[in-house]
Amino acid sequence: LVSMSANLFDVSGWTLGNLVPHESLKTPESRKLKNIKHKIKKRKQINEKGPTSKIDSTKNKTIKKNSFMQQKMLKTLSKGKFRWINERLYTSSSSSALELFQKNPIMFDEYHQGFCSAVKSWPVNPVDIFINYLKGKPKEWIVADLGCGEGKIAQEASNKVLSFDLVAKNSMIIACDIAKLPVPCSLFDIAIFCLSLMGINYVDFLKEAHRTLRPKGELKIAEVVSRFSDIDAFIEVLAEIGFKFVKKDDTNKMFIILDFIKSKPKIINPNQSLLPTASNLLKPCNYKKR
């Protein structure tokens, strides 16, 4: 018995690592701890390899689908808001539009984001045509960009450009109602309206352009083709204001460019004047739902 006991409990040469308790000697707590460690190790391996199960893959697809749907909904809401603001600008006066943007400045950004998105699909942007045109004019000439948006002409043209709009998007822009420009008479050599004859009082914009242009100063207008209900009558309105028609460029399917020179107002019988009904000659520009 003594010999057997010695053999059973002979631990000579063992290290601490050899002292592993027999299964029968393990406590429930130790077995539970081992299971927890095993689960942690397995979870870590799964995280390192990425999702391997069909469940994980399905979850990821669901998340991506929800994210796509949310982006689509936000885009639809943004387009709807752009169309609403666009309609307001075309069917109200410039003073009302100024008041709208002063109360809600973020609306100006929302409108221009939608506008830029719509124009991006055009083969040519008329503002680029005007910038290219100004390259052939003296650098000391003073240009009025009326309804300038982000002021691209001032940023890229080498001439002296004064930019005006309802909200100043940057330090180069003067915020005002372009029916009442804060500048003296006969200041500008060229006045540009690039898709900016918006509002039921657009005739007031043209009268301000006449006031602030020097004698024989140039007026350049770009407008969407579909807006003109009678382009000849529109040209007659400008003659009454004091602009001599020079030429028309209708080669682009999206917009028309009209060139005028400042002259004396055309004398006409008040009963035959088109000025009282001029707002009907330019229709609102409605962007289709897509």
VEXPASE-814468 format. One line per 2 residues: for each residue x negated, y, z negated of N, C-alpha, C. Coordinates in nm, 4 decimals. Last residue first. Layout:
N
X:Y:Z:X:Y:Z:X:Y:Z ~ ...
END
This chain:
290
3.8993:6.3959:6.1867:3.8231:6.2849:6.2452:3.8160:6.1701:6.1459 ~ 4.1095:6.6642:6.2800:4.0752:6.5614:6.1802:4.0049:6.4462:6.2504
3.9791:6.9519:6.4534:4.0606:6.8311:6.4461:4.0134:6.7401:6.3327 ~ 3.9852:7.2902:6.3681:3.9022:7.1719:6.3860:3.9854:7.0471:6.3614
4.1032:7.5757:6.5226:4.1393:7.4630:6.4369:4.0538:7.3418:6.4694 ~ 4.0770:7.9047:6.5314:3.9989:7.7887:6.5736:4.0257:7.6748:6.4775
4.3533:8.1115:6.6253:4.2679:8.0486:6.5220:4.1953:7.9274:6.5789 ~ 4.3222:8.3094:6.9293:4.3916:8.2129:6.8442:4.2979:8.1588:6.7369
4.3297:8.6239:7.0387:4.2335:8.5260:6.9872:4.3065:8.4344:6.8893 ~ 4.5521:8.7678:7.0991:4.4654:8.7303:7.2106:4.3562:8.6313:7.1696
4.6870:8.8584:6.8824:4.7427:8.7417:6.9498:4.6526:8.6896:7.0622 ~ 4.5632:9.0895:6.8089:4.5405:8.9724:6.7239:4.5930:8.8444:6.7888
4.6590:9.2875:6.9809:4.5299:9.2235:7.0107:4.5055:9.0977:6.9287 ~ 4.8766:9.4473:6.9719:4.9013:9.3022:6.9776:4.7723:9.2228:7.0021
4.7751:9.7093:6.9661:4.8687:9.6648:6.8612:4.8911:9.5135:6.8583 ~ 4.6043:9.7172:7.2036:4.5482:9.7126:7.0679:4.6474:9.6638:6.9614
4.7005:9.7574:7.4498:4.6995:9.6187:7.4027:4.6517:9.6065:7.2578 ~ 4.9086:10.0202:7.5685:4.7931:9.9761:7.4908:4.8105:9.8307:7.4432
5.1210:10.1339:7.6878:5.0576:10.0238:7.7605:4.9370:9.9649:7.6840 ~ 5.1941:10.3417:7.5301:5.2947:10.2375:7.5523:5.2361:10.1137:7.6219
4.9713:10.5123:7.5488:4.9980:10.4375:7.4239:5.0985:10.3231:7.4407 ~ 4.7776:10.4937:7.8384:4.9084:10.5302:7.7846:4.9361:10.4466:7.6594
4.4259:10.5398:7.7861:4.5393:10.4618:7.8352:4.6679:10.5094:7.7690 ~ 4.0873:10.5721:7.8331:4.2109:10.6448:7.8018:4.3275:10.5712:7.8668
3.8399:10.3824:7.6861:3.9256:10.3979:7.8035:4.0563:10.4646:7.7627 ~ 3.5696:10.5314:7.5100:3.6958:10.4558:7.5094:3.7793:10.4860:7.6337
3.2455:10.5231:7.6655:3.3559:10.5988:7.6071:3.4836:10.5157:7.6104 ~ 3.0343:10.2463:7.5731:3.0678:10.3601:7.6595:3.1782:10.4406:7.5911
2.8103:9.9842:7.5251:2.8895:10.0897:7.4631:2.9099:10.2047:7.5617 ~ 2.8516:9.6924:7.7183:2.7684:9.8086:7.6857:2.8594:9.9161:7.6282
2.8756:9.3313:7.6833:2.9321:9.4650:7.7022:2.8249:9.5698:7.6732 ~ 2.9239:8.9886:7.7543:2.8294:9.0996:7.7372:2.8982:9.2319:7.7704
3.0245:8.6792:7.6152:3.0637:8.8021:7.6839:2.9645:8.9130:7.6520 ~ 3.0313:8.3342:7.6348:2.9521:8.4498:7.5933:2.9909:8.5688:7.6808
3.2277:8.0676:7.5086:3.2071:8.1677:7.6133:3.1237:8.2806:7.5554 ~ 3.1952:7.7122:7.4266:3.2087:7.8552:7.3961:3.1842:7.9412:7.5198
3.2041:7.4491:7.5318:3.2481:7.4756:7.3943:3.2745:7.6230:7.3670 ~ 3.1011:7.4256:7.7844:3.2384:7.3798:7.7646:3.2932:7.4135:7.6263
2.9235:7.6880:7.9420:2.9287:7.5916:7.8325:3.0746:7.5541:7.8055 ~ 2.9695:7.8804:8.1297:2.9123:7.7533:8.1757:2.9136:7.6459:8.0669
3.0564:8.1367:8.1120:3.1482:8.0320:8.0683:3.0997:7.8940:8.1140 ~ 2.9639:8.4472:8.0604:2.8985:8.3182:8.0803:2.9906:8.2105:8.0227
3.0194:8.7630:8.2072:3.0753:8.6523:8.1285:2.9994:8.5241:8.1634 ~ 2.9217:9.1137:8.1874:2.9279:8.9796:8.2470:2.9844:8.8783:8.1491
3.0211:9.3807:8.1155:2.9036:9.3575:8.2007:2.9106:9.2203:8.2679 ~ 3.2603:9.6245:8.0268:3.2315:9.4831:8.0508:3.1156:9.4690:8.1495
3.2174:9.8782:7.7946:3.2213:9.8463:7.9377:3.1776:9.7012:7.9581 ~ 3.4047:9.9787:7.5229:3.2996:9.8884:7.5696:3.3209:9.8558:7.7174
3.6058:10.1090:7.3730:3.4916:10.1845:7.4258:3.3742:10.0967:7.4664 ~ 3.8609:10.0184:7.3227:3.7769:10.0541:7.2076:3.6570:10.1369:7.2522
3.9441:9.9601:7.5809:4.0156:10.0626:7.5041:3.9331:10.1092:7.3842 ~ 3.7707:9.7506:7.6346:3.7605:9.8734:7.7145:3.8306:9.9890:7.6425
3.8670:9.5569:7.4618:3.7344:9.6143:7.4366:3.7117:9.7424:7.5167 ~ 4.1089:9.5056:7.5936:4.1105:9.5574:7.4551:3.9766:9.6230:7.4242
4.0144:9.3910:7.8292:4.0828:9.5210:7.8358:4.0896:9.5866:7.6976 ~ 3.9245:9.1476:7.7333:3.8254:9.2410:7.7882:3.8844:9.3816:7.7977
4.1743:9.0373:7.6704:4.0755:9.0598:7.5640:3.9698:9.1608:7.6096 ~ 4.2821:9.0082:7.9214:4.3457:9.1037:7.8299:4.2500:9.1367:7.7148
4.1132:8.8062:8.0089:4.1146:8.9351:8.0796:4.1769:9.0438:7.9920 ~ 4.1755:8.5932:7.8410:4.0430:8.6549:7.8308:4.0363:8.7892:7.9015
4.4157:8.4894:7.6570:4.4086:8.5679:7.7812:4.2776:8.6464:7.7771 ~ 4.3558:8.3241:7.4504:4.4860:8.3025:7.5155:4.4913:8.3782:7.6486
4.0706:8.1792:7.3264:4.1200:8.2842:7.4162:4.2536:8.2447:7.4790 ~ 3.9941:7.9545:7.1863:4.0534:8.0666:7.1124:4.1187:8.1691:7.2040
3.8628:7.7664:7.3379:4.0049:7.7447:7.3093:4.0724:7.8605:7.2359 ~ 3.5925:7.8547:7.3338:3.6751:7.8650:7.4546:3.8240:7.8597:7.4230
3.4618:8.0508:7.0715:3.5080:7.9192:7.1154:3.6079:7.9359:7.2301 ~ 3.2345:8.3179:7.1557:3.3539:8.2634:7.0902:3.3945:8.1310:7.1523
3.0026:8.5705:7.1285:3.0190:8.4286:7.1597:3.1406:8.3787:7.0830 ~ 2.9071:8.8863:7.2464:3.0078:8.8078:7.1746:3.0041:8.6632:7.2226
2.7194:9.1776:7.2213:2.7216:9.0390:7.2685:2.8170:8.9583:7.1799 ~ 2.6572:9.5000:7.3256:2.7438:9.4170:7.2422:2.7485:9.2776:7.3038
2.4048:9.7532:7.3322:2.4603:9.6269:7.3817:2.5474:9.5569:7.2770 ~ 2.4331:10.1101:7.3857:2.3880:9.9931:7.3103:2.4626:9.8682:7.3569
2.5118:10.3450:7.4958:2.4661:10.2396:7.5874:2.4030:10.1200:7.5144 ~ 2.4454:10.5067:7.1928:2.5018:10.5160:7.3282:2.4334:10.4160:7.4215
2.4179:10.2640:6.9209:2.3737:10.3855:6.9909:2.4423:10.3919:7.1276 ~ 2.6717:10.1348:6.7035:2.5807:10.1181:6.8172:2.5408:10.2530:6.8749
2.8622:10.1989:6.5149:2.7236:10.1844:6.4686:2.6229:10.1586:6.5813 ~ 3.1055:10.2116:6.6540:3.0593:10.3259:6.5733:2.9098:10.3170:6.5437
3.1244:9.9554:6.7626:3.1170:10.0729:6.8508:3.0620:10.1938:6.7760 ~ 3.1482:9.8064:6.5308:3.0341:9.7822:6.6194:3.0147:9.9009:6.7130
3.3916:9.9010:6.4434:3.2717:9.9290:6.3639:3.1450:9.9063:6.4455 ~ 3.5533:9.7907:6.6416:3.5469:9.9374:6.6279:3.4248:9.9786:6.5461
3.5211:9.5213:6.5842:3.4725:9.5735:6.7121:3.4619:9.7260:6.7097 ~ 3.6493:9.5060:6.3394:3.5078:9.4695:6.3487:3.4462:9.5319:6.4744
3.9092:9.5716:6.4101:3.8357:9.6632:6.3219:3.6861:9.6332:6.3239 ~ 3.9803:9.3458:6.5491:3.9635:9.4706:6.6251:3.8880:9.5736:6.5415
4.0292:9.1549:6.3569:3.8988:9.1508:6.4246:3.8731:9.2751:6.5090 ~ 4.2319:9.1092:6.1688:4.1885:9.2470:6.1953:4.0536:9.2513:6.2675
4.2669:8.8441:6.1210:4.3688:8.9094:6.2034:4.3319:9.0539:6.2375 ~ 3.9695:8.6472:6.1509:4.0553:8.7387:6.0777:4.1495:8.8124:6.1718
3.6593:8.6447:6.3222:3.7608:8.5750:6.2443:3.8439:8.6777:6.1683 ~ 3.4372:8.6464:6.5082:3.5545:8.7345:6.5184:3.6733:8.6647:6.4526
3.2138:8.4790:6.5124:3.2486:8.5467:6.3864:3.3638:8.6465:6.3971 ~ 3.0478:8.3647:6.7016:3.1565:8.2842:6.6451:3.2101:8.3464:6.5161
2.8529:8.6208:6.6681:2.8353:8.4807:6.7067:2.9371:8.3942:6.6333 ~ 2.8206:8.9263:6.7680:2.9241:8.8501:6.6988:2.9121:8.7058:6.7481
2.5766:9.1767:6.7550:2.6091:9.0387:6.7908:2.7208:8.9848:6.7024 ~ 2.4478:9.4700:6.8955:2.5368:9.4131:6.7942:2.5821:9.2754:6.8433
2.1557:9.6634:6.9456:2.2359:9.5471:6.9850:2.3223:9.5031:6.8665 ~ 2.0729:9.8943:6.8275:2.0517:9.8807:6.9719:2.1350:9.7660:7.0284
2.2298:10.0901:6.5660:2.1861:9.9644:6.6287:2.1662:9.9750:6.7795 ~ 2.3199:10.3444:6.4840:2.1965:10.2870:6.4286:2.1416:10.1724:6.5135
2.5536:10.5063:6.5133:2.4524:10.4978:6.6201:2.3181:10.4424:6.5716 ~ 2.6191:10.5969:6.1688:2.6580:10.5830:6.3093:2.5347:10.5712:6.4002
2.4905:10.4064:5.8829:2.5287:10.5274:5.9565:2.5658:10.4974:6.1024 ~ 2.6468:10.1386:5.6895:2.5350:10.1947:5.7672:2.5832:10.3181:5.8436
2.8178:9.9314:5.5753:2.7530:10.0370:5.4947:2.6293:10.0955:5.5638 ~ 3.1126:9.8620:5.7630:2.9682:9.8445:5.7482:2.9048:9.9608:5.6715
3.3899:9.7366:5.7532:3.3430:9.8608:5.6897:3.1938:9.8466:5.6611 ~ 3.4321:9.4992:5.8583:3.5206:9.6040:5.9100:3.4803:9.7402:5.8539
3.2773:9.3272:5.7204:3.2188:9.3837:5.8432:3.3142:9.4788:5.9157 ~ 3.2350:9.3608:5.3848:3.3418:9.3412:5.4828:3.2919:9.4056:5.6123
2.9222:9.2208:5.2633:3.0210:9.3277:5.2822:3.1337:9.2784:5.3735 ~ 2.5917:9.1644:5.1820:2.7287:9.1173:5.1604:2.8261:9.2347:5.1727
2.3239:9.1250:5.3873:2.3989:9.2279:5.3151:2.5432:9.1793:5.3043 ~ 2.0414:8.9065:5.3743:2.1806:8.9317:5.4139:2.2459:9.0367:5.3246
1.8016:8.8347:5.2764:1.8000:8.9050:5.4041:1.9399:8.9493:5.4470 ~ 1.8315:8.6779:5.0523:1.7975:8.8192:5.0311:1.7971:8.9008:5.1604
2.1191:8.4666:5.1273:1.9798:8.4897:5.0906:1.9533:8.6395:5.0861 ~ 2.3898:8.4767:5.1522:2.3294:8.3452:5.1286:2.1823:8.3561:5.0900
2.6201:8.6941:5.0567:2.4771:8.6940:5.0891:2.4167:8.5598:5.0513 ~ 2.9393:8.6945:5.2092:2.8566:8.6507:5.0971:2.7112:8.6495:5.1427
3.0314:8.8085:5.4431:3.1119:8.8248:5.3219:3.0353:8.7876:5.1956 ~ 2.7494:8.9632:5.6144:2.8552:8.8628:5.5987:2.9248:8.8841:5.4647
2.4857:9.0740:5.8228:2.6013:9.1073:5.7392:2.6981:8.9895:5.7337 ~ 2.1494:9.1677:5.8797:2.2503:9.0611:5.8778:2.3614:9.0953:5.7790
1.9450:9.3296:6.0965:2.0236:9.3494:5.9750:2.1402:9.2509:5.9807 ~ 1.6283:9.2892:6.2345:1.7659:9.2382:6.2287:1.8275:9.2683:6.0930
1.3951:9.3797:6.4517:1.4472:9.4219:6.3215:1.5951:9.3849:6.3168 ~ 1.2601:9.0842:6.6191:1.3153:9.2202:6.6141:1.3561:9.2556:6.4712
1.1986:8.8218:6.6234:1.0897:8.9130:6.5848:1.1364:9.0582:6.5789 ~ 1.4131:8.5686:6.4838:1.3856:8.6733:6.5828:1.2768:8.7675:6.5312
1.4471:8.4035:6.2580:1.3679:8.3572:6.3711:1.3338:8.4641:6.4751 ~ 1.5961:8.5245:6.0570:1.4859:8.4370:6.0183:1.3933:8.4048:6.1345
1.7963:8.6569:6.1930:1.6972:8.7357:6.1189:1.5751:8.6532:6.0825 ~ 1.9377:8.4306:6.2838:1.8777:8.5239:6.3802:1.7687:8.6066:6.3127
2.0354:8.3066:6.0511:1.9324:8.2393:6.1308:1.8628:8.3348:6.2274 ~ 2.2136:8.3608:5.8345:2.1156:8.4593:5.8805:2.0030:8.4011:5.9646
2.4189:8.2019:5.7634:2.2941:8.1828:5.6883:2.1832:8.2751:5.7371 ~ 2.6494:8.4281:5.8712:2.6374:8.2959:5.8082:2.5118:8.2863:5.7229
2.6972:8.6755:5.9947:2.5713:8.6042:6.0239:2.5609:8.4645:5.9650 ~ 2.8635:8.8883:6.0749:2.9177:8.7568:6.0428:2.8081:8.6538:6.0622
2.6540:9.0366:6.2960:2.7785:9.0598:6.2228:2.8548:8.9287:6.2020 ~ 2.3560:9.1572:6.3166:2.4140:9.0232:6.3227:2.5375:9.0258:6.2335
2.2170:9.4143:6.4910:2.3179:9.3858:6.3886:2.3737:9.2456:6.4129 ~ 1.8830:9.5198:6.5438:1.9918:9.4296:6.5809:2.0864:9.4113:6.4628
1.6709:9.7564:6.6775:1.7445:9.7156:6.5572:1.8698:9.6396:6.5982 ~ 1.3533:9.7295:6.8349:1.4986:9.7409:6.8449:1.5646:9.6871:6.7179
1.0893:9.6681:6.8190:1.1369:9.7766:6.7323:1.2882:9.7976:6.7423 ~ 1.0469:9.4760:7.0099:1.0492:9.4330:6.8697:1.1027:9.5412:6.7759
1.2507:9.4779:7.3038:1.1457:9.5408:7.2207:1.1596:9.5020:7.0732 ~ 1.3467:9.1500:7.4295:1.3776:9.2876:7.3911:1.2671:9.3453:7.3028
1.3114:8.8829:7.4693:1.2802:8.9723:7.5806:1.3089:9.1185:7.5518 ~ 1.4062:8.7664:7.2416:1.2622:8.7591:7.2667:1.2195:8.8539:7.3788
1.6793:8.7702:7.2512:1.6121:8.8803:7.1814:1.4607:8.8793:7.2014 ~ 1.7381:8.5275:7.3730:1.7621:8.6528:7.4460:1.6834:8.7686:7.3835
1.6880:8.3459:7.1675:1.6039:8.3416:7.2871:1.6173:8.4711:7.3675 ~ 1.8978:8.4177:7.0004:1.7591:8.4285:6.9525:1.6627:8.4307:7.0706
2.1172:8.3500:7.1619:2.0933:8.4902:7.1249:1.9496:8.5122:7.0774 ~ 2.0882:8.0732:7.1706:2.0863:8.1505:7.2963:2.0558:8.2965:7.2671
2.1245:8.0077:6.9071:1.9925:7.9840:6.9663:1.9774:8.0587:7.0996 ~ 2.3920:8.0613:6.8758:2.2973:8.1437:6.8006:2.1559:8.1267:6.8568
2.5263:7.8624:7.0224:2.5112:7.9969:7.0795:2.4119:8.0856:7.0054 ~ 2.3865:7.5471:7.0558:2.4404:7.6402:6.9573:2.4196:7.7821:7.0108
2.4757:7.2813:7.2746:2.3956:7.4022:7.2496:2.4653:7.4862:7.1436 ~ 2.6385:7.0559:7.2371:2.5137:7.0443:7.3152:2.4181:7.1609:7.2899
2.7650:7.0030:6.9045:2.7672:7.0772:7.0304:2.6353:7.0582:7.1049 ~ 2.7399:6.8906:6.6582:2.7710:6.7993:6.7689:2.7738:6.8701:6.9045
2.7054:7.1031:6.4880:2.5909:7.0158:6.5123:2.6135:6.9231:6.6318 ~ 2.9449:7.2219:6.4334:2.8666:7.2783:6.5433:2.7495:7.1873:6.5818
3.0259:7.0707:6.2075:3.1067:7.0707:6.3304:3.0245:7.1162:6.4507 ~ 2.8290:7.1285:6.0201:2.8519:6.9894:6.0571:2.9289:6.9800:6.1885
2.8642:7.4014:5.9921:2.7380:7.3507:6.0482:2.7523:7.2068:6.0945 ~ 3.1199:7.3959:5.8693:3.0991:7.4627:5.9981:2.9730:7.4093:6.0668
3.0703:7.2674:5.6269:3.1623:7.2079:5.7238:3.1429:7.2648:5.8622 ~ 2.8949:7.4539:5.5163:2.8522:7.3143:5.5307:2.9385:7.2436:5.6341
3.0552:7.6801:5.5097:2.9418:7.6771:5.6017:2.8831:7.5375:5.6188 ~ 3.2458:7.6081:5.3111:3.2878:7.6388:5.4476:3.1712:7.6238:5.5448
3.0844:7.5747:5.0875:3.1617:7.4601:5.1367:3.2062:7.4827:5.2805 ~ 2.9894:7.8355:5.0559:2.8955:7.7262:5.0839:2.9676:7.6061:5.1433
3.2309:7.9600:4.9989:3.1530:8.0057:5.1144:3.0530:7.8970:5.1547 ~ 3.3079:7.8425:4.7629:3.3862:7.8147:4.8833:3.3114:7.8558:5.0093
3.1534:7.9521:4.5659:3.1161:7.8191:4.6134:3.1914:7.7815:4.7412 ~ 3.2818:8.1929:4.4947:3.1629:8.1964:4.5825:3.1249:8.0607:4.6403
3.5675:8.2926:4.4352:3.5188:8.1539:4.4450:3.3985:8.1470:4.5387 ~ 3.5938:8.5667:4.4335:3.6508:8.4901:4.3217:3.5954:8.3474:4.3179
3.4714:8.6294:4.6704:3.4212:8.6917:4.5483:3.4723:8.6182:4.4250 ~ 3.6264:8.4914:4.8521:3.4908:8.4436:4.8271:3.4281:8.5078:4.7036
3.8664:8.6430:4.8397:3.8669:8.4984:4.8165:3.7282:8.4486:4.7781 ~ 3.7806:8.8971:4.9165:3.8331:8.8773:4.7802:3.8313:8.7284:4.7442
3.7184:8.8451:5.1828:3.6148:8.8928:5.0910:3.6564:8.8694:4.9466 ~ 3.9711:8.7809:5.2798:3.8651:8.6786:5.2809:3.7528:8.7167:5.1850
4.0960:9.0269:5.2568:4.1472:8.9135:5.1793:4.0427:8.8027:5.1698 ~ 3.9443:9.1708:5.4396:3.9444:9.2144:5.2994:3.9962:9.1034:5.2082
4.0044:9.0466:5.6788:3.8682:9.0334:5.6257:3.8604:9.0758:5.4794 ~ 4.3273:8.8807:5.6621:4.2388:8.9934:5.6930:4.1008:8.9709:5.6310
4.4069:8.5475:5.7862:4.4153:8.6578:5.6894:4.3201:8.7687:5.7308 ~ 4.3605:8.3363:5.9523:4.4989:8.3855:5.9423:4.5166:8.4947:5.8376
4.0980:8.2551:5.9398:4.1518:8.2949:6.0697:4.2902:8.3593:6.0602 ~ 4.0629:8.1869:5.6719:3.9796:8.2917:5.7320:4.0375:8.3436:5.8629
4.2448:7.9740:5.6362:4.2614:8.0987:5.5616:4.1855:8.2142:5.6283 ~ 4.1289:7.7784:5.7984:4.2615:7.8326:5.8319:4.2864:7.9653:5.7616
3.8935:7.7312:5.6547:3.8870:7.7779:5.7925:4.0190:7.8428:5.8344 ~ 3.9929:7.6231:5.4198:3.9241:7.7520:5.4151:3.9201:7.8146:5.5546
4.0985:7.3816:5.5285:4.1851:7.4751:5.4557:4.1228:7.6137:5.4522 ~ 3.8752:7.2592:5.6389:3.9855:7.2974:5.7284:4.0776:7.3988:5.6608
3.7277:7.2168:5.4013:3.6741:7.3024:5.5076:3.7862:7.3499:5.5994 ~ 3.8916:7.0327:5.2712:3.8729:7.1650:5.2113:3.8189:7.2636:5.3141
3.8632:6.8141:5.4431:3.9951:6.8727:5.4198:3.9849:7.0128:5.3631 ~ 3.5924:6.7595:5.4144:3.6441:6.8020:5.5452:3.7795:6.8690:5.5304
3.5901:6.6804:5.1456:3.5108:6.7956:5.1889:3.5609:6.8497:5.3213 ~ 3.7468:6.4491:5.1533:3.7922:6.5638:5.0746:3.7205:6.6906:5.1178
3.5767:6.2897:5.3096:3.7112:6.3224:5.3579:3.7661:6.4444:5.2854 ~ 3.3577:6.2677:5.1387:3.3397:6.3286:5.2704:3.4744:6.3729:5.3273
3.4709:6.1314:4.9253:3.4169:6.2656:4.9032:3.4009:6.3410:5.0349 ~ 3.5312:5.8884:5.0549:3.6392:5.9701:4.9987:3.5935:6.1139:4.9775
3.2728:5.7988:5.1146:3.3677:5.8227:5.2232:3.4817:5.9134:5.1764 ~ 3.1668:5.7641:4.8596:3.1052:5.8616:4.9508:3.2007:5.8984:5.0641
3.3375:5.5588:4.7719:3.3353:5.6866:4.7012:3.2767:5.7967:4.7900 ~ 3.2679:5.3541:4.9495:3.4049:5.4063:4.9488:3.4122:5.5420:4.8801
3.0015:5.3089:4.8736:3.0326:5.3523:5.0101:3.1704:5.4159:5.0160 ~ 3.0402:5.2189:4.6107:2.9617:5.3400:4.6346:2.9914:5.3961:4.7728
3.1816:4.9819:4.6589:3.2451:5.0897:4.5831:3.1743:5.2225:4.6066 ~ 2.9817:4.8370:4.7953:3.1079:4.8687:4.8620:3.1789:4.9841:4.7930
2.7863:4.8105:4.5967:2.7545:4.8837:4.7197:2.8810:4.9269:4.7921 ~ 2.9322:4.6545:4.4118:2.8811:4.7870:4.3727:2.8531:4.8719:4.4957
2.9747:4.4230:4.5644:3.0893:4.4996:4.5155:3.0481:4.6420:4.4792 ~ 2.7140:4.3315:4.5985:2.7928:4.3696:4.7163:2.9107:4.4560:4.6771
2.6485:4.2739:4.3326:2.5740:4.3769:4.4053:2.6508:4.4259:4.5271 ~ 2.8293:4.0634:4.2833:2.8359:4.1871:4.2047:2.7676:4.3009:4.2770
2.7341:3.8691:4.4603:2.8694:3.9233:4.4782:2.8854:4.0554:4.4047 ~ 2.4880:3.8154:4.3435:2.4931:3.8667:4.4798:2.6281:3.9321:4.5069
2.5671:3.7051:4.0989:2.4880:3.8280:4.1018:2.4957:3.8940:4.2390 ~ 2.7027:3.4765:4.1984:2.7748:3.5753:4.1175:2.7018:3.7093:4.1213
2.5112:3.3244:4.3185:2.6158:3.3819:4.4037:2.6913:3.4912:4.3294 ~ 2.1806:3.3901:4.1847:2.3094:3.3232:4.1855:2.4077:3.3951:4.2765
1.9698:3.5529:4.1902:1.9614:3.4295:4.2679:2.0963:3.3595:4.2771 ~ 1.8362:3.8702:4.1648:1.9581:3.7897:4.1587:1.9476:3.6676:4.2489
1.4836:3.8462:4.0648:1.5993:3.9126:4.1231:1.7191:3.8197:4.1189 ~ 1.2623:3.7541:3.9390:1.2886:3.7019:4.0729:1.4019:3.7752:4.1425
1.2815:3.8854:3.6938:1.1628:3.9051:3.7771:1.1861:3.8600:3.9203 ~ 1.5236:3.7921:3.5957:1.5086:3.9354:3.6244:1.3910:3.9627:3.7177
1.4577:3.5211:3.5587:1.5631:3.5576:3.6537:1.5501:3.7044:3.6948 ~ 1.2666:3.5396:3.3561:1.2285:3.4834:3.4853:1.3301:3.5212:3.5931
1.4262:3.6395:3.1490:1.3136:3.7197:3.1986:1.2698:3.6716:3.3364 ~ 1.5916:3.4230:3.1049:1.6492:3.5492:3.1522:1.5420:3.6388:3.2117
1.4079:3.2370:3.0040:1.4784:3.2093:3.1285:1.5369:3.3362:3.1892 ~ 1.3301:3.3604:2.7639:1.2302:3.3316:2.8663:1.2967:3.3087:3.0026
1.5739:3.3631:2.6271:1.5066:3.4899:2.6579:1.4063:3.4711:2.7707 ~ 1.6181:3.0878:2.6005:1.7116:3.1695:2.6777:1.6487:3.3020:2.7203
1.4045:3.0180:2.4336:1.4156:2.9575:2.5665:1.5078:3.0412:2.6572 ~ 1.4625:3.1572:2.2013:1.3404:3.1894:2.2749:1.3460:3.1362:2.4177
1.6978:3.0216:2.1297:1.7029:3.1654:2.1620:1.5824:3.2062:2.2439 ~ 1.5968:2.7693:2.0752:1.6949:2.7877:2.1832:1.7021:2.9334:2.2282
1.4365:2.8232:1.8538:1.3744:2.7714:1.9762:1.4686:2.7915:2.0956 ~ 1.6268:2.9000:1.6669:1.5269:2.9979:1.7091:1.4625:2.9550:1.8403
1.7559:2.6539:1.6347:1.8311:2.7686:1.6875:1.7365:2.8753:1.7417 ~ 1.5560:2.5027:1.5124:1.6063:2.4624:1.6443:1.6824:2.5767:1.7121
1.5298:2.6428:1.2752:1.4162:2.6388:1.3670:1.4596:2.5976:1.5067 ~ 1.7809:2.6011:1.1589:1.7373:2.7371:1.1890:1.6236:2.7376:1.2914
1.7886:2.3245:1.1113:1.8810:2.3824:1.2110:1.8373:2.5229:1.2528 ~ 1.4442:2.2067:1.0862:1.5674:2.2592:1.0277:1.6583:2.3117:1.1380
1.2651:1.9057:1.1484:1.3036:2.0405:1.1922:1.4363:2.0811:1.1291 ~ 1.2180:1.6416:1.0854:1.1846:1.7387:0.9819:1.2241:1.8822:1.0200
1.2789:1.4986:1.3060:1.3629:1.4737:1.1884:1.3386:1.5754:1.0785 ~ 1.0800:1.5748:1.4774:1.2172:1.6205:1.5033:1.3054:1.6059:1.3803
0.7860:1.6680:1.2873:0.8673:1.5678:1.3561:1.0094:1.6199:1.3709 ~ 0.5881:1.9604:1.3343:0.6786:1.8784:1.2550:0.7581:1.7816:1.3396
0.2577:1.9737:1.4234:0.3921:1.9964:1.4760:0.4876:1.9071:1.3985 ~ -0.0336:2.0431:1.3878:0.0661:2.0167:1.2839:0.2050:2.0548:1.3326
-0.2135:2.1180:1.5709:-0.1666:1.9803:1.5785:-0.0512:1.9531:1.4835 ~ -0.2836:2.3740:1.5043:-0.1956:2.3564:1.6199:-0.1439:2.2149:1.6322
-0.4597:2.3387:1.3004:-0.3263:2.3901:1.2653:-0.2277:2.3691:1.3792 ~ -0.6165:2.0171:1.3647:-0.6155:2.1651:1.3557:-0.4736:2.2088:1.3226
-0.7602:1.7223:1.2245:-0.6471:1.7957:1.2820:-0.6709:1.9456:1.2679 ~ -0.9643:1.5960:1.0915:-0.9888:1.6307:1.2319:-0.8729:1.7050:1.2967
-0.7494:1.4074:0.8849:-0.8843:1.4573:0.9113:-0.9015:1.4839:1.0599 ~ -0.5229:1.3128:0.7809:-0.5131:1.4309:0.8700:-0.6499:1.4869:0.8992
-0.3609:1.0401:0.6820:-0.4976:1.0776:0.7202:-0.4908:1.1899:0.8233 ~ -0.1291:0.9300:0.5981:-0.1534:1.0711:0.5655:-0.2963:1.1139:0.5930
-0.1381:0.6676:0.6866:-0.0239:0.7532:0.7238:-0.0539:0.9001:0.7019 ~ -0.3696:0.5697:0.5697:-0.3611:0.5808:0.7170:-0.2506:0.6757:0.7604
-0.3018:0.5841:0.3011:-0.4176:0.6614:0.3499:-0.4112:0.6790:0.4988 ~ -0.0934:0.4029:0.2932:-0.0690:0.5445:0.2626:-0.1809:0.6298:0.3155
-0.2280:0.1647:0.3455:-0.1266:0.2150:0.4407:-0.0998:0.3619:0.4175 ~ -0.3845:0.1491:0.1172:-0.4479:0.1590:0.2490:-0.3521:0.2156:0.3512
-0.1929:0.1217:-0.0789:-0.2837:0.2378:-0.0838:-0.3470:0.2611:0.0503 ~ -0.0828:-0.1200:0.0000:0.0000:0.0000:0.0000:-0.0861:0.1247:0.0000
END
